Amino acid sequence: QVQLVESGGALVQSGGSLRLSCVVSGLTFSNYLMSWYRQAPGKEREWVASCSSANDHINYADSVKGRFTISRNNPRYTLYLQMHSLKPEDTGMYYCVATLSRSYWGQGTQVTVSS
């Protein structure tokens, strides 16, 4: 059974930092493209960042470039998202996604940035 469990979400003030983690089980983590998505209240889900299986191709949405860093630890089956200079518009549920022939999603962790 594939499981993706996110953690690290919290209420933080504008300008603050958070680190999200996603622990994966039930699949061969190192084979999968790993991504973070987010969904703000009343808005569509949006892609945030992706990291290739070998950690050699990383991409970010323009809205988070320079502030967020995605990384992975393959032996620990863990994906991270380090977030700095948080803004109220970063508020939302953050999801971890594993993609190969199909995608698996976690349940999400809530990030709330107060102004």
N, C-alpha and C positions, 0 to 999 in steps of 0.2 A: 504494500500500500504506500503510495507516494504521499509524503507530507512535507509542506513548507510552512515553517512557523516563524513569523516575524515578531520582533520585539524592539523596544527602545523608543517607541513613540511616547510623547509627553506634551504637556503644556509648557511653552517657552516664550520668553519675551522677544520681540523683534530685535534682530541683531545677534541673537543667541545661536548656539550650536547644539546639534544632536547627532548621535550615531545610531543608525538602525542596523539590526542584524537579522539574518534569515538563515535558520538551520534547516537543512534539507535531509530527507531520508527516503528510502525506497527506490532510488534510482542512482545511476552512476554519475555523480555530480560533475566530474571533470569532463564529461561528454557534452554537457548542456551549455547553450547560451543562457546567461542569466541576466535578468532585467529587473528594474524597478519601474512601477507605474504608480500613479496617484489619482485620486478622485476627490475633488472638492464638492462640498454640498451644492446640489443643483446643477452640477456641471458634468460633462462627459469625462470618462476615464482618459488620462493622458500618459503617454510614455515619458519617463524621466531620464533613464540611462540604461545602457547595456554593456556587458562585459563578455568577450568571447571565452570559449572554453579554456584556451591557453593563456588567458589574461593579456593577450597581445593586441586586441582590437577593442577600444573603448569609445563609446559615443555618448553624448549628452544632448538633451534638449537645450535650445538656446536660452530658455528661461532660467536654467540652473547652471549653465556653463560658468566655470570660474568660482562657483560657490560650493558645489557638491562634488564628491569623489566616490565613485563606485569601485569596489575591490572584492576579491574573493580569496578564500583560503581553501584550495581543493582538498588537501588532506583532512581538513576539519569539516568539509561539506557545508561551508558557511559563506554567505554573501553579505557584504556590508554596504552601507551608504552613509558616508560622513557628510554632514550638512553644516555649513557655516553661513554667517550673515543671513540668517533666516528672516523672511518677510511674511507679513500676514497672508499674502497670496500663495504661500507655500502650504497653508493649512489644507489638510485633507487626510484621507485614508491612504496609506502607502502599502502597496502590494509587491511581493516578491514573485517572480515568474521564471519558470524553467522551461526552455524551449529546445526541442530537437525535431522529432517528427510531429509532435503535438506540444501544446503548452499546458503546464500545470501551474495553478495559482494558489497562493496562500490566502489566509483569511484576512490579512491586513493588520496594520498597527496605526493608531490615530496620532497624527501630528497636528497640534494647534499652536499657532503663532499669534500672540497678542500684540496689539500696537501700542 
